[in-house]
Amino acid sequence: MKTQKQKIFLILKILIAVILIAVIGIFIFRETLLQQAIAKTTKKIKSDYNSEFLVKNAHFEGLSGINLTDITLVPKNADTLFHIQKMRTSVNIWRLLLGDVQLGTLEVKNGYIQLTQKGKIKNFAAFLKRNKNEENSTNKKDYASFTYRIISKVLNLIPTDMEVENLKFKLDDNGKKATIDIKKLVLLNKELETSIHVKTNTFGQRWKIKGFADPRNQKADLRFFNIDTGAIKVPYFDERYNLISSFDSIRLNIENIDKSGGELHIDGFTSIANLKINHAKIARKDVLIKNARFDYRLLLGSDFISVDSSSTVQFNKVKFHPYLAYKTEEDTIYKLKVNIPKIKAQNFISSLPDGLFTHFEGMEAEGSFSYNLDFEYNKNKPDDLVFNSDIKKENLKITRYGEANLNKLNGEFMYRAIINNVLQRPVLVGMANPYFTPLEQISPYLQKCVLTTEDPSFFSHHGFINEAFKQSIIKNIKTKKFSRGASTISMQLIKNVFLTREKTLSRKLEEILLVYILENNRIVSKERMLEVYFNIIEWGPNVYGIGEASQFYFQKIPADLTFNECLFLARIIPSPKKFMYQFNDEGNLRESAMNQVSFLTNLMIRRGLLTVEDTIFKKEQTILTGPAKSLLRIKEKDTTVLDSLKVSDEFEF
């Protein structure tokens, strides 16, 4: 009888023999297997992607080395996707036996990979099509497993030792071209170093990527530099999106990739020095962020993707903790939370990116503050949107203003509107202007009407209305465009007096911060703010302020305006130059305009702003008696419709 130990040894000998036979078999028939693998790949690419995959020569070298020459992928009726003249690689045999491809070494010499679009024809379009099985699948995707599987496959294809010479990545988007020419890339003993030439239609540079890369242990620490003088310019985006951007250096660090308990954790950080951006939608000038860093922890589960709240974003002296999440467990939910811990106000002001907050340059402040933002949007329940913005301040005080001196609202000043980047005529805000009207001399009806249409809670809010912001966000998400704003009178005042009407991120951010400072530091009284607002806003073609508007439309002073006239003036504020379209060819208000009058009148009665006695003539027509009447399209014998721009020149101040 054989002992138990002898049986175990016998089983091991058999297993070893089977493995040796398998290895010998693979070694003997490996050339045939290689050709079959290439043929199978060629057939699949032909059937699935309508493209030709060609390998001129392929053979094994040693036990695990593979030599390939003239490898080409050509989509039908499109430019070649890639061509590699010479490639040599080695494969981990043991991983291959388990059905997993893991590269050991890689040498690439002389080749290119190109993405082209000529007209509507893209040479990569076929490879962007979704798998039909994926499209028909009703099963939810496990984000953690899917992502980890992709990361593992990609990292397995990155060799531990690599040498690349003269490999070009080319992009041609209907004449917008960029070429990244890797002259040399060496990965040896986990150390990576490169020499890269970049050329576009607008510039040429030489870059270097250097650092640590360990694909098997899923770690990396890489730095991007410019070999030449000056910053690294980002190619292609300047021509494609009119986005000019550059930076001195970037560092990318991956410290940990770990999947456990059904969750995938990815930890690391990235930093950038002297990031410069220029785009018409961002600001009028270059925006510069001197130092920025993102310490991230990405979490993925079966039904969520998130940036954990332990992550930290830092730019200059400002630090904050973001939390972003996309969840699909029951409903599709988007979450955003931002927490800025207590920070000195001056550190915050001095850390603002150059060019993005030009009106804050030179501003000085005392005290400190902290800030929290909580946003949640349920795609299936959009009206349940959560938007909470909270700032806590300690002894916060502005000691010196920058370019935007908010104190000027308290005194006499010259106002000049800017429309389509054109400076309009000066309007003096002060008693020396015969059209200037103090608040107490403006009809109470007009004040009530304008507050109703523009900002009902003006005297109670502090510059912003959270509920209005919520409704604005809901509307914009539903329409997938910026179709509704949430502008208060305070915001309109800041925009008109200190900023411009340009639709840029810079202008909007400055508007928000300036309004907060104005409203929360008791710089100007609410009454004075409303008075200035009434005396500067555009009320028609070349018409500014209520004094000019009263004469232009009704040949009256603001104190003598009737309720109907006040309601008309309040209704045209959003589009004052189009007031004439409210009237029909007989000079009377159209039915749609009369419906607006009835709606607003009833609304003001319900809110207790008016009584029935106030509106006894509410159904009467609004008759224009001033110069504005000449702009109406009224049918008369031999009447010529006058050009509004020409006629407006007759009414000058």
C-alpha positions as CSV (number, residue, x, y, z in Angstrom):
1,M,0.0,0.0,0.0
2,K,1.3,3.4,-0.9
3,T,1.5,5.9,1.8
4,Q,-0.5,9.2,1.8
5,K,2.8,11.1,1.2
6,Q,3.7,8.9,-1.8
7,K,0.2,9.6,-3.3
8,I,0.7,13.4,-3.0
9,F,4.1,13.2,-4.6
10,L,2.6,11.1,-7.5
11,I,-0.1,13.7,-8.1
12,L,2.5,16.5,-8.1
13,K,4.6,14.6,-10.6
14,I,1.6,14.1,-12.9
15,L,0.7,17.8,-12.7
16,I,4.3,18.9,-13.4
17,A,4.4,16.5,-16.3
18,V,1.1,17.9,-17.7
19,I,2.4,21.4,-17.4
20,L,5.7,20.5,-19.1
21,I,3.8,18.8,-21.9
22,A,1.6,21.8,-22.3
23,V,4.6,24.2,-22.3
24,I,6.4,21.9,-24.8
25,G,3.3,21.7,-26.9
26,I,2.9,25.5,-26.9
27,F,6.6,25.9,-27.7
28,I,6.4,23.4,-30.6
29,F,3.2,24.8,-32.1
30,R,3.6,28.5,-31.0
31,E,4.3,29.8,-34.5
32,T,1.1,28.2,-35.7
33,L,-0.8,29.5,-32.7
34,L,0.6,33.0,-33.3
35,Q,-0.5,33.0,-36.9
36,Q,-4.0,31.7,-35.9
37,A,-4.3,34.5,-33.3
38,I,-3.4,37.1,-35.9
39,A,-5.9,35.6,-38.4
40,K,-8.6,35.5,-35.7
41,T,-7.9,39.2,-34.8
42,T,-7.9,40.2,-38.5
43,K,-11.2,38.5,-39.1
44,K,-12.8,40.1,-36.0
45,I,-11.6,43.6,-36.9
46,K,-12.9,43.0,-40.4
47,S,-16.4,41.9,-39.3
48,D,-16.9,44.1,-36.3
49,Y,-15.1,47.4,-37.4
50,N,-15.0,47.1,-41.2
51,S,-11.3,47.6,-41.1
52,E,-8.2,45.8,-42.4
53,F,-5.6,44.6,-39.9
54,L,-2.3,43.6,-41.5
55,V,0.9,42.1,-40.1
56,K,3.6,41.6,-42.7
57,N,5.8,39.3,-40.6
58,A,5.3,37.8,-37.1
59,H,7.5,35.2,-35.4
60,F,8.6,34.0,-31.9
61,E,12.0,34.8,-30.5
62,G,13.1,32.6,-27.6
63,L,10.5,31.2,-25.3
64,S,8.2,34.3,-24.9
65,G,9.5,37.0,-27.3
66,I,7.4,38.0,-30.3
67,N,8.7,40.0,-33.3
68,L,6.2,41.9,-35.5
69,T,7.0,44.1,-38.5
70,D,4.8,46.4,-40.5
71,I,1.6,46.3,-38.4
72,T,-1.2,48.4,-40.0
73,L,-4.8,49.1,-39.2
74,V,-6.8,50.8,-42.0
75,P,-10.6,51.5,-41.7
76,K,-12.5,51.2,-45.0
77,N,-12.6,54.4,-47.0
78,A,-10.7,56.3,-44.3
79,D,-7.1,57.2,-43.4
80,T,-4.8,54.6,-41.8
81,L,-5.4,54.5,-38.0
82,F,-1.9,53.3,-37.2
83,H,1.2,51.8,-38.7
84,I,4.1,50.4,-36.7
85,Q,7.3,49.5,-38.6
86,K,8.8,47.3,-35.9
87,M,7.6,45.9,-32.6
88,R,9.2,43.4,-30.3
89,T,7.5,42.2,-27.1
90,S,7.5,39.4,-24.5
91,V,4.5,37.8,-22.9
92,N,4.2,36.3,-19.4
93,I,3.6,32.6,-20.4
94,W,2.0,31.7,-17.1
95,R,-0.5,34.5,-17.2
96,L,-1.2,33.6,-20.8
97,L,-2.1,30.0,-19.8
98,L,-4.7,31.5,-17.5
99,G,-6.1,33.5,-20.4
100,D,-4.6,36.8,-19.3
101,V,-2.2,38.8,-21.5
102,Q,0.5,40.5,-19.6
103,L,3.4,42.2,-21.4
104,G,6.9,41.9,-20.0
105,T,9.0,44.0,-22.3
106,L,8.2,46.2,-25.3
107,E,10.2,47.8,-28.1
108,V,8.6,50.0,-30.7
109,K,10.5,51.7,-33.6
110,N,9.2,54.0,-36.3
111,G,5.5,54.3,-36.5
112,Y,2.5,56.5,-36.1
113,I,-1.0,56.6,-34.7
114,Q,-3.4,59.1,-36.2
115,L,-6.9,60.3,-35.7
116,T,-8.4,62.2,-38.6
117,Q,-11.7,63.9,-39.4
118,K,-12.2,65.1,-43.0
119,G,-15.6,66.6,-43.3
120,K,-17.8,64.2,-41.4
121,I,-15.6,61.2,-42.1
122,K,-13.7,60.0,-39.0
123,N,-11.1,57.2,-39.3
124,F,-11.9,56.1,-35.8
125,A,-15.7,56.3,-35.9
126,A,-16.2,52.5,-36.2
127,F,-14.3,51.9,-33.0
128,L,-16.6,54.2,-31.0
129,K,-19.7,52.2,-31.7
130,R,-21.2,50.5,-28.7
131,N,-21.3,46.7,-28.6
132,K,-24.8,45.5,-29.5
133,N,-24.9,43.2,-26.6
134,E,-24.2,46.1,-24.2
135,E,-27.0,48.2,-25.8
136,N,-29.5,45.4,-25.4
137,S,-28.5,44.5,-21.9
138,T,-30.8,45.6,-19.1
139,N,-28.4,44.7,-16.4
140,K,-26.9,47.5,-14.3
141,K,-23.2,48.0,-14.7
142,D,-21.1,47.3,-11.6
143,Y,-18.9,50.4,-11.7
144,A,-16.2,49.1,-9.3
145,S,-15.8,45.7,-11.1
146,F,-16.0,47.2,-14.5
147,T,-13.4,50.0,-13.8
148,Y,-11.0,47.6,-12.0
149,R,-11.2,45.2,-14.9
150,I,-10.3,47.9,-17.4
151,I,-7.5,49.3,-15.2
152,S,-6.0,45.8,-14.8
153,K,-6.1,45.1,-18.5
154,V,-4.5,48.4,-19.3
155,L,-1.8,48.0,-16.7
156,N,-1.1,44.5,-17.9
157,L,-0.5,45.8,-21.4
158,I,2.0,48.3,-20.0
159,P,5.4,46.5,-19.9
160,T,7.8,46.6,-17.0
161,D,10.6,47.5,-19.4
162,M,9.9,49.6,-22.5
163,E,11.8,51.4,-25.2
164,V,10.1,53.5,-27.9
165,E,11.7,55.4,-30.7
166,N,10.1,57.7,-33.2
167,L,6.5,57.0,-32.5
168,K,4.1,59.8,-33.6
169,F,0.6,60.6,-32.4
170,K,-1.1,62.7,-35.1
171,L,-4.4,64.5,-35.0
172,D,-6.0,66.2,-38.0
173,D,-9.5,67.7,-37.3
174,N,-10.4,69.3,-40.6
175,G,-7.1,71.1,-40.9
176,K,-6.6,71.7,-37.2
177,K,-3.5,69.6,-36.7
178,A,-1.3,68.5,-33.8
179,T,1.6,66.0,-33.7
180,I,3.2,64.5,-30.6
181,D,6.4,62.9,-31.7
182,I,7.9,60.6,-29.1
183,K,11.6,60.7,-30.1
184,K,12.5,58.4,-27.2
185,L,10.7,56.8,-24.3
186,V,12.5,54.5,-21.9
187,L,11.0,52.6,-18.9
188,L,13.7,50.7,-17.1
189,N,13.8,49.6,-13.5
190,K,10.5,51.4,-12.9
191,E,12.1,54.8,-14.0
192,L,10.5,56.6,-17.0
193,E,12.1,59.2,-19.1
194,T,11.1,60.7,-22.4
195,S,12.0,63.2,-25.1
196,I,8.9,64.5,-27.0
197,H,8.5,67.0,-29.8
198,V,5.1,68.7,-30.2
199,K,4.1,70.6,-33.3
200,T,0.8,72.3,-34.2
201,N,-0.3,74.9,-36.7
202,T,0.5,77.6,-34.1
203,F,3.5,76.5,-32.2
204,G,6.3,73.9,-31.7
205,Q,7.8,72.7,-28.4
206,R,9.9,70.0,-26.8
207,W,8.6,68.2,-23.7
208,K,9.9,65.8,-21.1
209,I,8.0,63.3,-19.0
210,K,10.1,61.9,-16.1
211,G,9.4,59.9,-13.0
212,F,8.5,56.5,-11.4
213,A,6.1,54.0,-13.0
214,D,5.4,50.5,-11.6
215,P,2.4,49.0,-13.6
216,R,2.5,45.7,-11.8
217,N,2.1,47.3,-8.3
218,Q,-0.3,49.9,-9.8
219,K,1.8,52.9,-8.7
220,A,3.2,56.0,-10.6
221,D,4.7,59.4,-9.9
222,L,5.2,61.4,-13.2
223,R,6.2,65.0,-13.9
224,F,5.7,66.9,-17.2
225,F,8.2,69.6,-18.1
226,N,9.0,71.9,-21.0
227,I,12.6,71.5,-22.2
228,D,12.5,74.8,-24.1
229,T,12.1,78.2,-22.5
230,G,8.6,79.1,-21.3
231,A,5.5,77.2,-20.3
232,I,4.0,74.0,-21.9
233,K,1.3,74.9,-24.3
234,V,-1.7,72.6,-24.6
235,P,-2.1,71.7,-28.3
236,Y,-5.2,71.5,-30.5
237,F,-7.6,73.2,-28.0
238,D,-6.6,76.6,-29.1
239,E,-7.7,76.0,-32.7
240,R,-10.7,73.7,-31.9
241,Y,-12.2,75.5,-29.0
242,N,-10.4,78.9,-28.9
243,L,-9.0,77.8,-25.5
244,I,-5.5,79.0,-25.1
245,S,-3.9,77.3,-22.1
246,S,-0.4,76.6,-20.7
247,F,1.4,75.5,-17.5
248,D,4.9,75.3,-16.2
249,S,4.7,71.7,-14.9
250,I,2.3,69.0,-14.0
251,R,2.7,66.1,-11.5
252,L,0.5,63.0,-11.5
253,N,0.8,60.6,-8.6
254,I,-1.1,57.3,-8.1
255,E,-0.5,55.9,-4.7
256,N,-3.0,53.1,-4.4
257,I,-5.5,51.1,-6.5
258,D,-7.3,48.6,-4.3
259,K,-10.5,46.6,-4.7
260,S,-12.0,45.1,-1.5
261,G,-15.4,44.6,-0.1
262,G,-17.1,45.4,-3.4
263,E,-15.5,48.9,-3.5
264,L,-12.7,50.2,-5.6
265,H,-10.4,52.8,-4.0
266,I,-8.0,55.0,-6.1
267,D,-5.8,57.3,-4.1
268,G,-3.2,59.9,-5.2
269,F,-2.7,63.5,-6.0
270,T,-2.1,65.8,-9.0
271,S,-0.6,69.3,-9.0
272,I,0.0,72.0,-11.5
273,A,2.1,75.2,-11.5
274,N,1.2,78.4,-13.2
275,L,-1.8,77.2,-15.1
276,K,-2.8,79.9,-17.6
277,I,-6.2,79.9,-19.4
278,N,-7.6,82.3,-21.9
279,H,-11.1,81.9,-23.4
280,A,-13.8,84.4,-24.2
281,K,-16.4,82.6,-22.1
282,I,-14.1,82.6,-19.0
283,A,-12.7,86.1,-18.8
284,R,-11.5,89.1,-20.9
285,K,-7.9,88.4,-20.1
286,D,-5.5,85.6,-19.1
287,V,-6.5,83.7,-16.0
288,L,-3.6,82.5,-13.9
289,I,-3.6,80.0,-11.1
290,K,-0.1,79.9,-9.6
291,N,-0.3,76.7,-7.6
292,A,-3.0,74.1,-7.5
293,R,-3.1,70.6,-6.1
294,F,-5.8,67.9,-5.8
295,D,-5.3,65.1,-3.3
296,Y,-8.0,62.7,-4.4
297,R,-9.7,59.6,-3.1
298,L,-12.0,58.1,-5.8
299,L,-14.5,55.5,-4.6
300,L,-16.5,53.3,-6.9
301,G,-19.1,50.7,-5.9
302,S,-21.6,48.6,-7.7
303,D,-24.0,51.5,-8.1
304,F,-22.0,54.7,-7.4
305,I,-19.0,56.7,-8.4
306,S,-17.7,59.4,-6.0
307,V,-14.9,61.8,-5.0
308,D,-14.7,61.2,-1.3
309,S,-15.0,64.1,1.1
310,S,-11.5,63.3,2.5
311,S,-10.2,64.7,-0.8
312,T,-8.6,68.1,-0.8
313,V,-8.4,70.8,-3.4
314,Q,-5.9,73.6,-2.8
315,F,-5.1,76.7,-4.9
316,N,-2.7,79.2,-3.5
317,K,-3.7,79.6,0.2
318,V,-7.3,78.3,-0.2
319,K,-8.2,74.7,0.7
320,F,-11.5,73.0,0.5
321,H,-13.0,69.5,0.6
322,P,-15.2,68.5,-2.3
323,Y,-17.6,65.6,-2.3
324,L,-19.1,64.6,-5.7
325,A,-21.2,61.5,-6.2
326,Y,-23.2,59.8,-9.0
327,K,-25.6,57.2,-7.7
328,T,-27.9,54.8,-9.5
329,E,-29.1,52.4,-6.7
330,E,-32.8,53.4,-7.1
331,D,-33.0,56.8,-8.8
332,T,-30.2,58.6,-10.7
333,I,-28.8,61.1,-8.2
334,Y,-26.1,63.7,-8.5
335,K,-24.5,65.2,-5.4
336,L,-22.1,68.0,-4.7
337,K,-20.8,69.2,-1.4
338,V,-18.1,71.8,-0.8
339,N,-16.6,72.6,2.6
340,I,-14.2,75.5,3.0
341,P,-12.8,75.4,6.6
342,K,-12.3,78.6,8.5
343,I,-9.9,80.8,6.5
344,K,-8.7,84.4,6.9
345,A,-10.5,86.7,4.5
346,Q,-7.3,88.3,3.3
347,N,-5.8,84.9,2.4
348,F,-8.9,84.1,0.4
349,I,-8.7,87.4,-1.5
350,S,-5.0,87.1,-2.2
351,S,-5.5,83.6,-3.5
352,L,-8.1,84.5,-6.1
353,P,-6.8,83.6,-9.6
354,D,-5.3,86.6,-11.4
355,G,-7.5,87.8,-14.3
356,L,-10.6,86.1,-13.0
357,F,-11.4,88.7,-10.3
358,T,-9.9,91.9,-11.6
359,H,-12.2,94.1,-9.5
360,F,-10.8,92.6,-6.3
361,E,-7.2,93.4,-7.1
362,G,-5.9,95.6,-4.3
363,M,-8.8,94.8,-1.9
364,E,-7.9,94.2,1.8
365,A,-10.0,92.6,4.5
366,E,-10.0,91.6,8.1
367,G,-11.6,88.7,9.9
368,S,-12.3,85.2,8.7
369,F,-15.1,82.9,7.3
370,S,-16.1,79.3,6.5
371,Y,-18.4,78.1,3.8
372,N,-20.6,75.1,3.0
373,L,-22.5,74.2,-0.2
374,D,-24.9,71.3,-0.4
375,F,-26.4,70.4,-3.8
376,E,-28.4,67.3,-4.8
377,Y,-30.3,66.6,-7.9
378,N,-32.6,63.6,-8.5
379,K,-33.0,63.0,-12.2
380,N,-36.4,61.3,-11.7
381,K,-37.6,63.9,-9.2
382,P,-36.1,67.3,-10.4
383,D,-38.4,69.4,-8.4
384,D,-37.0,68.0,-5.2
385,L,-33.6,69.6,-5.9
386,V,-31.5,70.5,-2.8
387,F,-29.5,73.8,-2.9
388,N,-28.1,75.1,0.4
389,S,-25.4,77.7,0.5
390,D,-24.1,78.9,3.9
391,I,-21.3,81.2,4.9
392,K,-20.3,81.9,8.5
393,K,-18.2,84.9,9.2
394,E,-16.2,86.2,12.1
395,N,-15.4,89.9,12.3
396,L,-15.4,90.1,8.5
397,K,-14.7,93.6,7.3
398,I,-13.5,95.2,4.1
399,T,-10.8,97.8,5.0
400,R,-9.8,98.7,1.5
401,Y,-11.6,98.3,-1.8
402,G,-10.1,97.3,-5.1
403,E,-11.1,98.5,-8.5
404,A,-14.8,98.2,-7.5
405,N,-15.2,100.8,-4.8
406,L,-18.7,100.0,-3.5
407,N,-18.8,103.2,-1.4
408,K,-19.3,105.3,-4.6
409,L,-22.9,104.2,-4.6
410,N,-23.5,106.6,-1.6
411,G,-22.4,109.7,-3.5
412,E,-22.7,111.4,-6.9
413,F,-21.0,109.5,-9.7
414,M,-21.0,109.2,-13.5
415,Y,-22.6,106.1,-15.0
416,R,-21.9,104.8,-18.5
417,A,-23.5,101.6,-19.7
418,I,-21.6,99.2,-21.9
419,I,-23.6,97.5,-24.6
420,N,-21.9,95.0,-27.0
421,N,-18.6,96.3,-25.7
422,V,-19.5,99.8,-26.7
423,L,-19.4,102.6,-24.1
424,Q,-22.7,104.5,-24.0
425,R,-23.2,108.2,-23.2
426,P,-22.5,109.4,-19.7
427,V,-25.4,109.7,-17.2
428,L,-24.8,111.7,-14.0
429,V,-26.3,110.0,-10.9
430,G,-26.9,113.1,-8.8
431,M,-28.9,116.3,-8.3
432,A,-27.0,118.2,-11.0
433,N,-28.7,116.0,-13.5
434,P,-32.2,117.4,-14.2
435,Y,-33.6,114.0,-14.9
436,F,-32.2,112.4,-11.6
437,T,-35.2,111.5,-9.3
438,P,-34.9,110.9,-5.6
439,L,-36.7,107.8,-4.4
440,E,-39.4,109.8,-2.5
441,Q,-40.3,111.5,-5.8
442,I,-40.9,108.3,-7.7
443,S,-44.5,107.1,-7.8
444,P,-45.2,104.5,-5.1
445,Y,-47.0,102.5,-7.7
446,L,-43.9,102.3,-9.8
447,Q,-41.8,101.1,-6.9
448,K,-44.4,98.4,-6.1
449,C,-44.7,97.3,-9.7
450,V,-40.9,97.1,-10.3
451,L,-40.3,95.2,-7.1
452,T,-43.1,92.8,-8.1
453,T,-41.7,92.1,-11.5
454,E,-38.0,92.2,-10.7
455,D,-37.4,91.4,-7.0
456,P,-40.4,91.0,-4.6
457,S,-38.2,90.3,-1.5
458,F,-35.6,93.0,-2.2
459,F,-36.0,94.6,1.2
460,S,-35.7,91.3,3.1
461,H,-33.0,89.3,1.4
462,H,-29.3,89.7,1.5
463,G,-28.5,89.9,-2.2
464,F,-29.5,86.3,-3.1
465,I,-32.7,84.2,-3.0
466,N,-31.9,80.5,-2.5
467,E,-35.3,79.4,-3.7
468,A,-34.9,81.5,-6.9
469,F,-31.5,79.9,-7.5
470,K,-33.1,76.4,-7.0
471,Q,-35.9,77.1,-9.5
472,S,-33.3,78.6,-11.9
473,I,-31.2,75.5,-11.7
474,I,-34.2,73.2,-12.2
475,K,-35.3,75.1,-15.2
476,N,-31.9,75.2,-16.8
477,I,-31.4,71.4,-16.2
478,K,-34.8,70.6,-17.7
479,T,-34.2,72.7,-20.8
480,K,-30.5,71.7,-21.0
481,K,-29.5,75.4,-21.4
482,F,-29.3,78.6,-19.5
483,S,-32.9,79.6,-20.1
484,R,-33.6,81.3,-16.7
485,G,-31.5,83.4,-14.3
486,A,-32.1,84.3,-10.7
487,S,-30.9,87.9,-10.7
488,T,-32.0,90.2,-7.9
489,I,-32.0,94.0,-8.0
490,S,-28.8,94.0,-6.0
491,M,-27.2,91.8,-8.7
492,Q,-28.5,94.0,-11.5
493,L,-27.1,97.1,-9.7
494,I,-23.6,95.6,-9.3
495,K,-23.6,94.3,-12.9
496,N,-24.6,97.7,-14.3
497,V,-22.5,100.0,-12.2
498,F,-19.3,98.0,-11.7
499,L,-19.2,95.2,-14.3
500,T,-20.3,94.7,-17.9
501,R,-23.0,92.7,-19.6
502,E,-20.5,90.1,-21.0
503,K,-21.5,86.5,-20.5
504,T,-18.3,85.2,-18.9
505,L,-17.6,83.1,-15.9
506,S,-15.4,85.9,-14.5
507,R,-18.2,88.5,-14.6
508,K,-20.7,86.1,-12.9
509,L,-18.3,85.1,-10.1
510,E,-17.3,88.8,-9.5
511,E,-21.0,89.7,-9.4
512,I,-21.8,87.1,-6.7
513,L,-18.9,88.1,-4.5
514,L,-19.5,91.9,-4.9
515,V,-23.2,91.5,-4.1
516,Y,-22.4,89.5,-1.0
517,I,-19.9,92.2,0.2
518,L,-22.4,95.0,-0.6
519,E,-25.4,93.4,1.1
520,N,-23.6,91.9,4.1
521,N,-21.4,94.8,5.2
522,R,-24.1,97.5,5.3
523,I,-22.2,99.7,2.8
524,V,-25.3,101.1,1.1
525,S,-28.8,101.2,2.4
526,K,-31.6,99.4,0.6
527,E,-33.3,102.6,-0.2
528,R,-30.2,104.1,-1.8
529,M,-29.6,101.0,-3.8
530,L,-33.2,101.1,-5.2
531,E,-32.8,104.9,-5.9
532,V,-29.7,104.3,-7.9
533,Y,-31.3,101.4,-9.7
534,F,-34.2,103.5,-10.8
535,N,-31.9,106.2,-12.1
536,I,-29.5,104.1,-14.2
537,I,-31.3,101.2,-15.8
538,E,-32.0,101.2,-19.5
539,W,-35.7,101.9,-20.2
540,G,-35.7,102.2,-24.0
541,P,-33.5,103.2,-27.0
542,N,-30.9,105.7,-25.5
543,V,-33.2,106.1,-22.5
544,Y,-31.6,105.8,-19.0
545,G,-33.3,106.2,-15.7
546,I,-36.8,106.9,-14.7
547,G,-36.6,110.6,-15.2
548,E,-35.9,110.2,-18.9
549,A,-38.3,107.2,-19.2
550,S,-41.3,109.2,-17.8
551,Q,-40.7,112.0,-20.4
552,F,-40.0,109.6,-23.3
553,Y,-43.2,107.6,-22.8
554,F,-45.7,109.9,-21.1
555,Q,-44.2,113.4,-20.9
556,K,-44.5,113.3,-17.1
557,I,-42.4,113.4,-14.1
558,P,-42.1,110.1,-12.2
559,A,-44.3,111.3,-9.3
560,D,-47.3,111.8,-11.6
561,L,-47.3,108.4,-13.3
562,T,-50.6,106.4,-13.1
563,F,-50.8,102.8,-12.0
564,N,-51.2,101.6,-15.6
565,E,-48.2,103.6,-16.8
566,C,-46.1,102.3,-13.9
567,L,-47.1,98.7,-14.7
568,F,-46.1,99.3,-18.4
569,L,-42.7,100.6,-17.4
570,A,-42.1,97.7,-15.0
571,R,-43.1,95.1,-17.6
572,I,-40.7,96.4,-20.3
573,I,-37.5,96.3,-18.1
574,P,-36.3,92.9,-19.4
575,S,-36.4,94.1,-23.1
576,P,-36.9,97.9,-23.1
577,K,-35.8,98.4,-26.7
578,K,-38.7,96.1,-27.8
579,F,-41.5,98.0,-26.1
580,M,-43.2,98.8,-29.4
581,Y,-44.1,95.1,-30.0
582,Q,-46.5,95.3,-27.0
583,F,-48.8,97.5,-29.2
584,N,-50.9,96.6,-32.2
585,D,-51.2,98.6,-35.4
586,E,-53.9,100.8,-33.8
587,G,-51.6,101.9,-30.9
588,N,-53.3,99.8,-28.3
589,L,-51.8,97.1,-26.1
590,R,-52.1,93.7,-27.6
591,E,-54.2,91.0,-26.0
592,S,-51.2,89.2,-24.6
593,A,-49.9,92.4,-23.0
594,M,-53.3,93.0,-21.5
595,N,-53.3,89.5,-20.0
596,Q,-49.9,90.3,-18.4
597,V,-51.4,93.5,-16.9
598,S,-54.4,91.5,-15.4
599,F,-52.1,88.8,-14.0
600,L,-49.7,91.3,-12.3
601,T,-52.5,93.4,-11.0
602,N,-54.2,90.5,-9.4
603,L,-50.9,89.2,-8.0
604,M,-50.2,92.6,-6.4
605,I,-53.7,92.7,-4.9
606,R,-53.3,89.2,-3.4
607,R,-50.0,90.3,-1.9
608,G,-51.6,93.3,-0.3
609,L,-49.6,95.8,-2.3
610,L,-52.7,97.3,-3.9
611,T,-56.4,97.7,-3.2
612,V,-59.3,97.5,-5.7
613,E,-59.5,101.3,-5.4
614,D,-55.9,101.6,-6.6
615,T,-56.7,99.7,-9.8
616,I,-60.1,101.2,-10.7
617,F,-58.7,102.0,-14.2
618,K,-56.7,98.9,-14.6
619,K,-58.7,97.8,-17.7
620,E,-58.0,101.1,-19.5
621,Q,-55.6,101.2,-22.4
622,T,-52.0,102.5,-21.8
623,I,-51.6,105.5,-24.2
624,L,-48.1,106.7,-25.1
625,T,-47.9,110.5,-25.4
626,G,-44.2,111.1,-25.5
627,P,-41.5,110.7,-28.2
628,A,-41.9,106.9,-27.9
629,K,-45.2,107.1,-29.7
630,S,-43.4,107.7,-33.0
631,L,-41.8,104.3,-32.8
632,L,-45.2,102.5,-32.8
633,R,-46.3,100.8,-36.1
634,I,-49.7,102.6,-36.3
635,K,-51.7,102.3,-39.5
636,E,-52.2,105.7,-41.1
637,K,-52.5,107.1,-44.6
638,D,-49.0,107.3,-46.2
639,T,-47.4,106.3,-43.0
640,T,-43.8,104.9,-43.2
641,V,-42.6,102.5,-40.5
642,L,-39.6,104.3,-38.9
643,D,-36.4,102.7,-38.1
644,S,-36.2,102.5,-34.3
645,L,-32.5,103.3,-34.2
646,K,-32.9,106.4,-36.4
647,V,-35.8,107.7,-34.4
648,S,-34.1,107.1,-31.1
649,D,-31.4,109.7,-32.1
650,E,-34.1,112.4,-32.0
651,F,-34.5,111.8,-28.2
652,E,-31.2,112.8,-26.7
653,F,-30.3,114.0,-23.2
